[in-house]
Amino acid sequence: MSSVVKRDVFQAIADPTRRAIIALIALKAMTPNAIAEHFDTTRQAVSKHLRILTECELVTQEQKGREIYYSLEIEKMKEIDKWLEQYRKIWEARYKQLGEVLKVVKKEREKA
């Protein structure tokens, strides 16, 4: 009995090659060979990256004739963005607070 490992989407996007593949196919669906042309690696290595991205549901496959095209799964990317949004709000609030502190420091220095 084989067990299927459910890959974490954040592990998938942690790899720079997979992020580059995502950027490539965000523009248009591409075949594995077309994707591999953009990397200094083997076609097999690119296929492994594509398999991981597919398992994480970040990319989808579509058969067109004899070729398989990979395209970005926008809804899954939106899930990532939604998760990040909560942290983005915290960071923005902290930057705003920092900006206020810097204004006070600048005013104090101008007085001195």
N, C-alpha and C positions, 0 to 999 in steps of 0.2 A: 504494500500500500504506500503510495507516494503522497507526501504532504506538499501542498502548495503554499509557498511563503508569500504572504501579503506584504508587498513592499510599501514603505512609507513614502508618500509623495515628496516630503522634505529631504529624505535621503536621495531620492531621484534627482532633485534639482540642486543638490549640494555639489554634484559633479560638474566641472566647467564644460566638459565636452557635451554633456546632456543639455546644459543651458544653451550652448551654442546651437545644438540641433533644434531646440525649441525655437530659438530666434530665427533660424533658417526656415522652418516649416510654418512659422507664424505668417510669413509672407505668401507662401503658396505650398500646396501639397507637392511632395517630392518622392522619388523612388530612393531606395537605399543606395544605389550606385551614384545617383546625383548628389545625395547627402555626403557620401564618402569622399567625393571629389574635393570637398571643402576641408578635409582633415588629413593630416599627415599620419595616418593610421591604416590598419587593414580594414577591408570590407567586413570581415568577421567581427572586429571590435565595434564598428558602427552598428552592426546588426544586434550585438549584445546590448548596446545602449538603447537602441530602438525597442528591444524586447522589454527592457526595464521600464521605459517610458510608457509602453503599451500596458504592461501589468499594472502600472499606477494610474492608468486611464488618462494620462496626459496627452497621449496621441492616439489616433485611430487609424486603422488600416482600411484601404478600399482597393479592391481588385478592379483594374481597368485593363481588359484584354489579358495579356500575359504579365503585365506589370502590377506591382503592389505600390500604392501611393500612401504615404504617411502624411497626416495633417494634424494640426494642433486641436485639442479638445478645449474649446474656449470656456465651456461651463466649469471644467475642472480648474482652469486657471483662475476663474472668478472665485472659486472656493478658497484658493490660496490667498487671493487679494482680500477677501472678506476676513480671513483669519488675521492677516497682517494689519488690517484697518484698525483693529483694537489697539495695537501697539503704535501705529502711526499717530493716533489721537493723543496717546500719552506723550510721545516724543514731541509732537507739535506744542503741546501744553508746556512741556519742560523748556523747549526753546523759547517760547514766549516769555516764560518766567525769567530765563537767563537774559533775554533782551531787556526786560524791565530792570534787572539788577545792574546790567551794564550801563543803562541810562543813569541810574542813581550814582554809580561810581564815577561816571564821566562828569556829572553835575558837581559832585563833591570835589573832584580834581580841579574843575574850573574855578571853584570858590577859593581854593587854596593858593 
